[in-house]
Amino acid sequence: MNSRKYILKIRNYIFLVLAFFPLMPYGILSVVTATFIFFSLISYSEKIVFNKSNYIKFLGFTGFYFTLLISVFYSDDYGHGISILFRLLPLIIFPYLAIFHSYGLSKKVIENGKKCFLIGSFLLLAAIYFIAFQELKVVGFDKLFYWATLTRSVKSIEFLDLHPNYMALYFALSIYLLIDSKKLITVLKVGLIFVLGITIILLSARAAFISVIVSVILNLFLNSNLAKGGKVTLILIIIVFSFLLLRSNRYIQIGNSYKEMFKSEIISYQEEPTSNEIRVLIIKCFKKILRKDLFFGLGVGDLENRLDKCYVDSGNSFMLKKTFNTHNNYLYLLGSAGILGLLSFFHLLSASFWRALKFNNRVFLMFMVTISITLLFENILSRSYGITFFSYFMYIFYLETEKNE
C-alpha cells in the first residue's frame, strides 16, 4: 500500500470516528476534528481543483463568515471577535474540503458515517434514559412525563456539556435517516421514530419538534415515488406527532409574554422571568441597540456587550448572571455583520435547499428545514457541538449531491 492510499484510509477511519461527535467531550471533539482536517488536507494535496466555478461555490457557502471577519475591524472588543471567528472556523474549512478536495470519500464511507452517527445518537439516548430511570426509581415513574426530568438527566452528564436543544437536533436527524432507510421493516422503523419523537417532546425542544412535523409533511408531498410502506410510516408519524402537539399547551400556547415584544418600553422584571419573557427581553434590547446600525451591524465582538449594557440600563441586571445569546441565529448575524451578513447566510440556506431539491435528497431537505427553523429559536452556530453538527452533515450532503451531478 503506497503512502497516499494509507493516508486516505486513515482519513476515512477518522471521518467515521468524528460521526460519534454526540458522545465526545469538547476536548476530544476538537482533537478528532483537527486530525480529520489535517489528514484531509494532506491526502488531497495533489487533487485540488481551483477554477471559477469552485470559487463561486466556496464564496456562496462561506460568504457570511467573511462578513463577520470584516466586522471585527469595527468592533471595539477586537479580541472577543477573534475568539468567536476562531470557534467558527469549521464553517469555512469543511466547505473548503468538500469543494476543492472532491477526491476521496466514497458513497459507502459516507453511508457508514451516517450509520455511525445513528449508533452514537441511540447510545446517547440510552444513557439519558438510564440516568432518568435512576431518578424515577426514587420519585416514581409517572414523573417521566414532567418536562424537567429528562432535561436534568441531560445536564447531569457533565463531561459532555450537553444541551437539550442540540440533542433534539441529533434525534431529529436520526428520525430522517430512519425514514430514508430501506433496510428496516416498517414496524421497527416506526417504533424507533416514535421513541425519538417522544424524547424530543420530553426535552421540551419545541423548534426541533415542529421542524420534524414540517419536514415529514414536506417530504410526503414532494416525494411522489415514495413506496407504500414509506407513506404509511410518514402518515403515522404526522398523526401521532400532531396529536401530541395539540395535546400539549406548552407547544401551542403563544403566551401573553410575547405580546410585550410589540411594545416599545422594556419591562424591568422584579421576579425571575420565564424563558419566553427572557427571549422577549433579548429581542427588545436587540431592537433598541441596532436601530442605528442596521446596515453594517455592531461588529461580531461587540453585540453581546451592547446587549449586556441594555439589560443593566433597563433594570434587568440578573441577565448578566448567565451568558445569554440572542437565541436567534438570524438576529445574531444581523446584529454582528448587518444586512449583508444576513443576506449572505440566506444565500447559503437557499443554495442548500436548491441542491437538496435538484438532486432529490430527502434527508438533506429535511435537515435544512430543521436547521432553518431551529435557527429562529437558538444560536446553534455559536456552540462547538452545533457547529460540528452543521459542518459535518453539510459536508456529507454536499459530497452526496456532487457525486450525483
N, C-alpha and C positions, 0 to 999 in steps of 0.2 A: 504494500500500500504506500503510494507516494505521500509526501507531506501535505499536499493540498487536500487530498481525499481524507486524510487523517484529521485535518483541521475542520473540514466540513462535517465530519462525523461527530466531533466534539461539540461543534456549534449546534447541531441538531439535538444532541442529548441535553445541552443546556437550555435550548428552546423548550423542551418538554419539562425540564425541571422548573423553569420560570412559570409554566402553566399552573403550578401549585401555589402561586403567589397568595391566594386567600389564606393559606396556612403559615405564611412566613412572617416572622418578626421583621421590623423595619430594617435592622442591620443586615440580616441575611438577604432580604429582598434587594437591598442596594448592591450588595456584592454580586448576587446572581445576575441582576440586570446589567451591571457594569461588565461582567465577564461575557455575557451574551453579546453585548455591543462590541467588545474587543474582538472576539472570535469572528463575528460577522464582518467586521471591517477588514481583518487580515485575510479572511477566506475569499472575500470578493475583490481584492485589490486589483486583479487583472481583468475584472468583468465590468468595471464601471462604465456606464454609457452616459456621456454628457451630450445632450442635444437640447434644442429649443423646447421641444415638447415636454421633456422631463423637467426642465427648469420651470416651465409654466405650471406643471402639476405640483412641483415642490412648493412654489410660492403660494399656490392656491390652498394647499393643505396646511401651510405654516405661516401665512401672512399675518395672522392675528398675533403670533408670538413676536414678530418683528415690530409690530406697532407697540407692544408692551416694552420691547427693548428701547425703542426711541423715547418712550415716555419716561424712562429712567433719567434722561438728561434734563427734564424739567421737574423732577421730583426733588424735594428738599431732603428727604431721607434716602439718600443715594444707596447707602449700604443695605437697607431693608429691601429696596427694589432689586438689587443684585442678587440677594439671597432668594427672593421669590423666583427670579428668572432661572437661577441655578436649579431650583427644585422642579421647574417646568421643562428642563432640557429634554426629557424623553419625548415630549410633544413635537420636537423637531428632529431628534435623532432617529426615531422609529420611521417616520415618513422618509427620511433620507435613505435608510437601509432598504425600505420597500421600493422606492422609486429608482434609485441609482444602482442598486445591487440586486437585480432581479434573479440572478443565478443562485440556485441553492435549494431552498426548501421545496420538497415535492408535495403533491397533494396528500400522499399517505402520511407524511410527517405532520402536516397541518391538521389533518383529521385526528391524529394521535394527540396533538396538542389540545384539541377540543375535548377529547376523552379524558385527558389528564386533568383539565380544568373541572370537568364534571365530577370526577373522582374526588378532587380536592374540595369541591363545594359540598358534596354529600358527607365527607369526613367532618367538615366544619359543622354541618347540620347535625350530625350525630353527637358531636362534642357539646353543642349548645343544649340539646335535649337531655343529654346525660347530666349536665350540671343543673339544668332546670328541675329534673326529676329528683335530684338530691334534696333540693329545697322543698319540692312538693310533698316529699315523704313526711316532712315536718308540718307544713301548713295546710296540706290537703290538696289532692289532685284537681279539685274543682277550680283552684286558683290559677291553673294553667291559662285560662282564658282572660285573666286580668292582664291589661296591657303591659304592666311593668315587669311581670315575671320573666318573660323571655329576654327583655332588654337588660335586666340585671344579670342574667346568665351570660349575655354577650360581653358586658362590661367587666365581668369577673375574670375573663381570660385576659389578664393584664399584659402579658408579654406580646400579644398580637395587636394591641391598640385598635380594637375593632370598633366599628360604628354601625348601628342598626341599619341605617340607610344604605351604606356601602354593601353590607351583607345582602340586603334586599336586591341590590343590583346583580350580585353574583347569582342569586336564586332566580331572578327574572330571566337572565340569560340562560341559565340551566333549563328553565322551562322551554325556552325557544329551541335549544339544542335537542331536547327530548321530543318536541313536536316534529322536528325535522328528521329525527332518527327513523330509519326504515327497518331496523333490526329488532326493535322491541315490540312485543304484542300489545294491542290496544289497551287491554285491561291493566297491564303493568305500567304502561306509559301514563294512563290517566291517574292511576294510584300515586305514582311518584310526583306528577304535576300537582295533584291535589295537596299532597304533603308540603311541597314547596310553596304553593299559594297560601295555604293556611299559615305557614311560617311567616310569610311576608306580612300578612294581616296582624299576626301576634307581635311582630316587630314594630307595628304602627308605622310602617313605611308607606304613607299614602301615595306618594308620587310613583313609586315602583308598582304599587298595586293597580293604580289607574292606568299606568302605561302598559301593563300586561293585558288588561282588557282591551284597550285601544289597539294594541299590536295584534292581538289574536283576531279581532273583528276585521282589521285591515287585511290581514293575511287571508282570511276566509273569503273576502270579496275579490281580492286581486288574483288569487290562485285558482284559476278555472280548471286546472289539471289535477287538483288535489284528489287523491283516492278516497273512496267511500269511508274507509276506516279513519283516515285523517280528518275528514269533515265531521264525522261523529265525535272524534276527540275534541276538536275545536268547539263544536256546538256545546258539548258537555262542559267544557271549561268556561265558556261565556255564561251559560245558565247558572252554574254553581257560583262563579265569582260575582256575577251581577246580583244574585240573591244575597250573598254575603255583604255586598256593598250597600244594598238597600236596607239591610237589617242593621247596619252599623251607623249610628248617629255620628260617630267620630269621623266618618268619611264623607257624609253628606251635609253636615252642619257647616254652614258658612261662618256663623258666629258673629255676634254683634261687634267684636273687636275689629273686624275688617271694615266696618262702616267708618271707623276713625281714619282710615287711610285717605279718604277724600276730604278730610278737614285739614285746614292749614296749620292750626296750632298743634304743638307736640305735648302730649299729656305727661305730667310728672307722676310716676306711679309710687304710691305710698306703701303698697303691699307687693309681694313678688308677683309679677305678671305671668300670664300663661304663655306658652310657646307661640301661639298665634299673635298675642299682643306684642311680644318681643319682635316678631317679624314685621309687624306694622310699624313699630317704633324705628326699626332699622331703615325701612323704606322711606319713612317720613324724614328722617335725618338725611338720608341719601338725596332725596329731592331738594332739601334745603341747601346742602353744601355744593351740589352740582349745578345749581341753577345758572351760574355764570360761566361754567367751564364745560358745557355740554359737548362742544365740538372736539376739543383735544383731551378732555378728561383732566383729572387731578395729578396723574402720574402714578405708576404702579407702586412707588414707595410711600406715597402719602395718603392714599384713600383710607386705610384703616385708622391712621392717626387723626384724620379730619372727622371721621365718624365718632371716634372716642371723644373728641372735643365737643361735638354736638350733644352726645349723651350727657356730659358733665354740665354743659350750659343749660340743658333742658331739665336738670334736676334728676337725672337718671344715672347717677354715677355707679350704681350697682352693676351696670353693664361692663364696667372695667374689671370686675372680679373674675370674669372669664373672657376668653377671646372669641368674640362674635364676628363672623364674616358677614357678607351681605345676604347669605342664604339664597342667592340667585346668581348664577354664573354670568348671565347676560348683563345684569346690573354691574357686576364686578368689572367686566370688560369695558362697559360704557364708562364707569367711574374712573377706571385706570387709564384707558387709552382713547376714550371718546368715541364718537360715532364711527370713525374709521376702523377702530379696533373691533367694534361690534359688527360692522358690516363684513369685515374680513373673516370673522368667525362664522357669520351666517353663510358666507361663501363655502367654507369648509363643510358645514352641515348640508347645504343644498347639493354640493358636488357629491357627497357621500350618498345622499338619498338617490341622486340620479344614477350612480353606479349600481346601487342595490336594485333599482327598478330595471335598469337596462339589462343587467345580467341575471335577473330573476333570482337574486339571492335572498331567500326569505328570512334567514336568520339575521343577515346584515340589515335588512329593512327593519325588522322588529327591534334589533339592537339600537338603531338610530332613533326610532320612535321613543324608546325608553330613555336614551341619553337626552334627547331634546326636551322631553317632559320633565325629567328629573332636574335638569339644569335650571328650571324655573323655581325650584324649591331648595336646591343645595349647590354649594360650590364644590362639586365633585372633582374639579380640576385644580383644586387648591391643596389637596392632601395626596400623599405619595401613593396610597392604595387606589384612589380614584384615578390618578394619572397613569398608573401602571395598567389598571383595568382598561381604560380608554385606549392607551397607546398599543398595548399588546393585541387587542382584538381589531383595532383599526388596521394594524399591520397585517393580521391574518386575512381580514376581509378584502383588503386592497390586493394582496397576492392572489387570493381566490378569484377575484374578478379579473385581474390582469391575465391570469392563465387562461381565462375563457374568452379574452378579447381577440 
